[in-house]
Amino acid sequence: MNYYRRIKDLREDNDIKQSSIAKLLQTTQQQISKWETGVQMMGVDKYIKLAQFYNVSLDYLLGIIDTPRKLK
């Protein structure tokens, strides 16, 4: 799985709009769209915030593993 597809899937699985994630990450909806389509890469700090928000490990969020692990 592409790393950027995972962030979109998590958002959609939780019925969250791009605008809500944009607010959380202090960016724009357009930027979220670029990250979710792989046009641009997201910074590590944003991945950490998303991992905490969704309570999943970074290796899952980045598509390295396919089974989500909760944060401790």
SVG drawing of the C-alpha trace seen along z (x, -y; Angstrom):
<svg xmlns="http://www.w3.org/2000/svg" viewBox="-18 -26 28 33">
<polyline fill="none" stroke="black" stroke-width="0.4" points="0.0,0.0 1.2,-3.5 1.9,-5.5 -0.4,-8.3 -3.3,-6.0 -3.3,-4.9 -3.8,-8.5 -6.8,-8.8 -8.2,-5.5 -8.0,-6.2 -9.7,-9.5 -12.5,-8.0 -12.9,-5.0 -13.5,-7.5 -15.9,-9.6 -13.8,-12.7 -13.6,-15.5 -10.4,-16.8 -11.2,-20.2 -11.3,-18.7 -7.9,-17.1 -6.6,-20.3 -7.7,-22.2 -6.0,-19.6 -2.8,-19.8 -3.0,-23.6 -3.0,-23.6 -5.4,-23.8 -7.8,-21.3 -5.9,-21.7 -2.7,-20.6 -4.4,-17.5 -5.6,-16.6 -2.0,-16.8 -0.8,-14.6 -3.6,-12.0 -2.9,-11.8 0.9,-11.6 1.6,-14.9 3.5,-16.1 5.0,-14.4 3.9,-15.2 6.4,-16.2 7.2,-13.9 5.6,-16.2 2.3,-15.9 2.6,-12.1 3.1,-12.1 0.0,-14.2 -2.1,-11.9 -0.7,-8.8 -1.7,-10.3 -5.1,-11.4 -6.0,-8.0 -4.2,-6.1 -2.1,-4.0 1.6,-3.3 3.7,-5.2 4.7,-2.0 1.0,-1.3 0.3,-4.9 3.3,-4.8 2.1,-1.5 5.0,0.6 2.7,3.0 -0.9,3.9 -2.3,4.6 -2.8,1.5 -1.1,1.3 -2.4,-1.1 -0.1,-3.6 0.9,-2.9"/>
</svg>
